[in-house]
Amino acid sequence: MIDLHATRRAFLKTGAVALGAMLTPLESSAGGVIERRIPKTGESLPAVGLGTWQVFDVAGDAAGTAQARNTLRDFIELGGRLVDSSPMYGSSEAVTGQLASELGARAKLFVATKVWTTGRRAGIRQMEDSMRKLRVERFDLMQVHNLVDANTHLATLRDWKTSGRIRYAGVTHYHAGAHAELERYTTHGDIDFIQVNYSLAEPEAERRLLRAAADSRTAVIVNRPFAEGAMFRRVKGTPLPEWAQGIGCASWAQFFLKWILAQPAVTCVIPATRNPAHVADNVNAASGPLPDETMRRKMSVYFHSL
């Protein structure tokens, strides 16, 4: 069993390693955690967030809720801020809101959720319901989930942003088949964030989308960093290569996340977990050195050879 207190101590000791020489103009370091700036405002976010799909859908499950509480607590203690949810995720919004309230942690979090319905009135009702579930008076980020009725909802989000009900607006998708449409919204320039799948197993966003985001000063949240666990199944039984220690990798999760974080267009990656040990491992990927392009190519070749 992993000693979480020892993990926290180790995390705090590793943060400053090599960061000074590696930070880009869009990066900073707070407490050893790499932070990325939201391009349109300059606000900083820790580069590893927390996804809640499936894992926080535990209302009525006492053991699952207790585990989620410990995970959220540890995530915050380790310096994490961005928590991402959606009405699509069952009880995840309500559980997140409940736990953040119990932990007295709302002010420490950057709360992101989504609108996932059709029609203006239905979208407003759903977003107001999400506001009650998450126990917030204003969303840090509201996203159009999977581009469902995106034009309608983005018009509402522009109004909500003007009135102060949200701070940032964005669009999301989880599949490479939608990247061209995401690019169209990105290049238009009036959204603050896109959320997209991107990983060693699903690198297609590198073809055009990430460059479009950089050019339009749009923040990028990465979902599916482990391809829903398929990447772990691929490396099962395979030890980390010794050379991965040179970039501070202590696990395959860190190997996968550091490859993503080395892409400068990425603002934050949001692996989903309800396991406190896993959240500590994930957040620790945002400390220490990141691979350069030569190392990233080596990591890709090695992964795809397995």
PyMOL commands that set and color helices and strands:
alter all, ss='L'
color gray80, all
select helices_A, chain A and resi 4-14+19-22+62-77+87-89+92-102+106-108+120-134+145-147+150-163+176-188+204-206+209-215+227-235+242-247+252-261+276-284+293-305
alter helices_A, ss='H'
color red, helices_A
select strands_A, chain A and resi 27-30+33-37+44-46+50-51+82-84+110-115+139-144+166-172+193-197+219-223+268-269
alter strands_A, ss='S'
color yellow, strands_A
deselect
rebuild
show_as cartoon
